[in-house]
Amino acid sequence: MPDSMVAPLSGIRVIEICNVAAGPFCGMLLADMGADVIKIEHPEGGDTLRSWPPISQGYSENFASLNRNKRSVTLNLKDAGDIELARAMIADADVLLENNRPGVMDRLGLGYQALRERNPRLLYCSISAYGQSGPRAQEGGFDLTIQAMSGIMSVTGEQGGAPVKCGVPVADFSAGLYAAFSIASALRQVQATGQGAHVDVSMLGATLGIAALQTSEFFGSGRDPVKLGSAHPRNAPYQAFRCRDGYFGMAAGNNALWKNVCAVVGREALYADPRFADTSLRARNQDSLRDMLEEIFLREDAEYWLARFRQAGVPCAPINSYSQVLEDPQVAHMGWVQPVELPNGVRTRTFGMPVRFDGRASPIRQRPPALGEHNDEILAPLRAAATETAK
């Protein structure tokens, strides 16, 4: 945040008992907004993500990408003494975030009902595959299986092709986003009433939530959405197009932009063609429209067409690799890629928080932690208090 602005969640303490992606991503979003996020990890290995490559001198950059601005303590949650330390930490916390299978936290004595007796203000957020109740609640799930279950894989890929998942783990990260939004919203209610709540975030629900256009298509027509590759079911031209040296993306989402496309390709008569008179008709006839346009696009390279369409105000873009987009001047201008130091001293880069406040990017306040790095700082006072109470 800018120096003059207090981080929105400053003063909020979050205890995170999470592994891999959905929960840690949520925790990082809260930490980026100023929350003090304390990550409880198992002493032997910690978060599973710590072992995922790329490994830089013993430290996972995948783990670093989801765990900046956090502190780490190690507790064995199958040990009675460590469970008591966890309870003591949670007693003074505002939020407990966990992404275990439903029932696990109850068996550990760390379920919502048990913890709220000691801390009625506690906001307890559970992220799971299918939710805390219902016929599938006890089923496990990973991003792949949720993409399959949720319908995402039925609309991803080319017509007639094998099922394809989205290359970005959208089920994990949409659940993390919903969880962070719900926590930040519910904290206002806790502030007003003094009463916490149990927030139930499911990966299945999150992926269906972001599929609003697909579910509404089914509700409105009774037909399942289908795979269209990069094309759009209700708009055209709106997809990746083949050109002389590869592909580029171009989206003419209204009649005015379509008119500009016709001018750029030198085929003004297409604008009066009754097959392409509006967006619905263009979508209905998009296969023939694509073939006509690609016959023209194959005469020049992508950069030629991108320059022409940009000049005409038609949204377009290259089909970037991640190495290309991360070096784009817009990414540099926004300050999204930031240097970060790993606990072993290795200097690397990471993608920071994409939201800017007052025109400025938010700096990384704290590097990702080593496993158990903050044991002495956080656990030692709790152990001392427990010893004093036992006297």
N, C-alpha and C positions, 0 to 999 in steps of 0.2 A: 504494500500500500504506500501511497505518498507519505512523506515524513509527517505531514500535518494531519494525517487521518489515522484514527485509532482502528486497528483491525476489527471488523465487525464481530468476530467471535472471541475477541480477547477476554480472558477471564473465565472462559468455558473449559472445563476439564473433561476429556474423553478417554475412557479406557477401551482399548481395542483388543479383542481376542479373535483374530482373524488370520486367514491364510490366503495366499496367492493373489486374487485380483479384485473381486467385487467389494469385499469389506475393506481391504487396504486402500483401494482407490477412493472409497467414501471417506475413510479416515484422513487421507491426504488432502482431499478437498476441504474438509473441516480445518485441518492444520494450516492450509494455505490461507484460510480466512481468519487465522489467528488463534484457533483453539489449541490448548495444550493437550496433545494426543500422546498417551502413554501406551505403548504396544507391549502386551504380555505375550512372551514367546516361550516355547519349551526349551529347557537348557541344552538339549541335544539337537542341534541343527536349526532350531527356531522355525520361522515361517518357511514353508516349502520353497517359496520363491527365491530364497537365498542360494539355492543350489542351481538355479536356472542360468544357462549361459546367455549372453557373453560374460565370462568371468575375467575380471581385471585384477591380476595378482591376488586371487583368492576371494574377491568380492563381486557379487552379481550386479551387473548394471540394470538388469530387469528389476531386481529388488529395489535398487536405488531409485528407479523411475516412479515407484509407487509409495515410497516411504520417506520422502524428505520431510523436514519440519516436525519429526516425531522423536520421542525418546523410547528406548527399549529396556525392558526388564525381563529377567528369566524366572519363571515359576513352573514347577511341575504340578499341574492341576489335578493329578491323582494322589498328591501328597497332602495330608490333612493340614499340616502346618502352612504349606504354601497356599492352600485354599483359604485359610484364615487371613493370610496377607492380602490375597486378592480381594476378599470381602472388605478388608479395611481400606484398601485403595478405592473400591467402588462406593464405599460409604460417604466419601468426600467428593465424589465425581458428579458431574451433571449428566453425562451420557455414558452408557455402556453399549458398545458396538460389537456384534458377534456374527459370524457366518458359518456356524456349525450346523450339522443336521438337526432338525427339531428333536428335542428330548435330551440331547447331550448336555446342555447347560443345566437342565433340571437334575440330571443324574450326578452332576458334579456339585450340586448344592448352590449353583450360581444362576438359577432360573429367575425370571422376573418376580414371581410371587414371593420368593424367599428374600430377594434383595430389596424389594420396595418396603418391606416392614422396617428395615433399618434406614432406608433413604427414600421417603415417599416422593421426593422431587425427581427421582431418577427417571430419565428418558432412556428406555431400553429398546435398542433397535436390533432386530434379527433379520439377517439376509439369508435366504435359503433358495433352493431350486424351485419349489412349488408352493411354499407358504407353510405356516405353522400348524395348519389343520387341513382336513380334507383327505380324500382317498389316495392322493399321491404324496402326502406330506412326508412320508418316511422314505420316499425314493430319493436317491442322490442325483446329482446333476452337475454337468460341466457345461461350458459354453457351447460346445458342439451339440450335446444332446438337447439343450434348450433351444438352440437354433433349429434343430430338427423338429422338436415337439411344437414349437411356436408358429410354424408356418414359414419362417424366414427362408429356409432352404427350398421351399416349394416355389418361391418367386425369384431365386437367385441363380444366375447362370443363363445359358442360352437355351432356346426352345429345343426340346428333344435331347438335351444333354443330361448327364448324370447329376444327382444332387450336389450342390456346391454351397459351402458355408461362406458367409461374409469373411473376408480376410482379416478384418478387425474384430476382436471378440465383443461384439455388440451386446450380447446377453449379459456378460459380466459387467461391462462398464455402464450400460443403461441402468442396471440394478444399483450400482454404486451411486450414480447420479440421482436416481429417485430417492435413495436412502439419505443422501446428504441434503437434498432439498427438503425432505420430510422432517429431518432432525432440526434443520435451521428454522423451519416453520413452527414446529411443535415447541421449540424453546420459548417462543413468545407466549404460548398458552401456559407453559410451566411458570413463566415469570408472572403471569396474571393470576393464576390460581394456586400456585404452590404444589400442584399435583402432577406427577409424571404420567407416563403412558408406555404401553408396549407397542412399538411400531413394527409391523409385519411387512417386509418387502420381499417379494418373490421374483426370481429371475424370469419365470414364465410371464408373470403379470407385467413386468417392466418391458419385456420385448413385445408383448401384445399392445402395451400402451404406446410405444413408439411406432406401431404399425397402424395408426389410426386411419390412414388412407386406404390400406388394404382391407381392414375389417369393415370399414364403411362401404367399400365397394361390394363386399359380399352381402352386407345387410341391405343395401339398396337395390342390388340386382339379383341376388340369389345365386350368383356365379362365383366360383373361386377365382381369385387373381391368378395369372399365369406368369411363367418366366418370359421376360422380354429382353434379356441381355442388358444392355445399357439403355434401352429405349424406355419410353414412358407410355402407360396405358391410355392417357388422356391428352397427350400433347405431342406435337411433332412440327418441325424437326427438333429433336431433343434427345441426343444420344452421342456415342462415340462414332466418328465417321472415318473410314479408310481414306488415306491420301497417298501420295507418291512414296513417302518415306516412313509410313506407319499409320498412326491414328491421332486424332485430336477430338476433344469434346466441344460440342456447340449446342446451345439451347435457345431456340427462338420461341419463347413461351407465350407470345400474343401476336395478333395480326400485324401490328406495326413492326415488330421485329422480323416477322416473316417477310414483309415487304422489303425490308433492308437486306435480308438474305437473297431474295430474288435479284436485287440490284447488284450485290457483290458478285454473284455467280454469272451475271449477265443474262439472266433469263427472266426478265420482267413479266413476260407473258404468263409465267407460272402463277403469278399473284391472282390472275383472273380465271385460272383453271378451276372449274366447279368442284373437282375432287379435293381441292385444297383451300376451300373458301373460308373455313374457320378451323379452330383448333381441334374440334371433335372429328371433322372430316379428314383433316391431315393425319390425326392419330389412326383413323380407320384405314387410311390408305398409305400408312407410313412405309410399308415395304417397298412399294413402287417409288415413293418419294425418295427414300434412302438410295435406291439404285440409281435414280436420275441424278441425285446430287453427287454420289460417289464417282460416277462417270466423269464429272467435272473435277472433283477434288483430286482424282488420280493424276491430273496434269501437273500438280505442284506439290511442294513439300508442306508439312504442317505449319512451319513458321510463316510461310507466305500467307496461308489462309487465316492464321491467327491474327496477323497484322491487319489484314483486310477487314476481318470481322470486328476487331477492336476499334478500328477507325470508324466503322459503321454503327458502333454502339451495341453490337450483338454479343451477349455473354458467351465466352469461349475460353478454353483452357487446354494446355498440353496435357498428355497423359503422363504425369510425373512419376518417377520413382521417389522413395523417401529421401534419398541423397539429394535429389534435385529440389524437391519442395523445401527441405530444411535450409537450402542455400538461397531460396528465393528472396529478393530484396524486400518484399512485403513482410515476410517472417522476421527479417533482420530489423526492419523499421519498428515493428511491434514489440521487439525485445523478448520474444518468446523463448528462444534458445539461450540458455544461461549456463555459465560454468558452474560445476559442482565438484567438491572434493569428496572422495570416498574415505571411509575410516582408515584405510591403509595408506593414505596420502596421495593416491592416484588422482590426477586431475582429469576430469572428463566433461562432457556436456549433457544436458538434459533439457527436455521440453518443459518449461515452467507453466504457471497458471496462465491460461489464454485471456483471462478477463483483465481489463485495465481500469484503473480508477483515476479520474482526473487526467487522463491521457498518459498515464505512466504504468509500466509493468510492475508487478509485485516481485520484490527480490526474494530469493530463498533465504530464510532466516537461519536455518539449521540444516546441516548436511544429514543424509540418511545415517542411522545409527549402526554401530557394531552390535552384534548380539550381546544383550545384557550390559551394554555400555553404561546404563544409568542405575544399575543395581544399588551401588553405594548411596547415590544421591537420593533415591526414592525409597528403597526397601530398608535401609539401615535405620531411619527414624521410626518406621513402623515396627521393626523388630525390637527396637529399644522400648517403644511404648507398650508392646505386648509383654515384654519382660517385666516392666514396671507394674503393669496391671496384675501380673501373676504373683507378685510379692505379697 
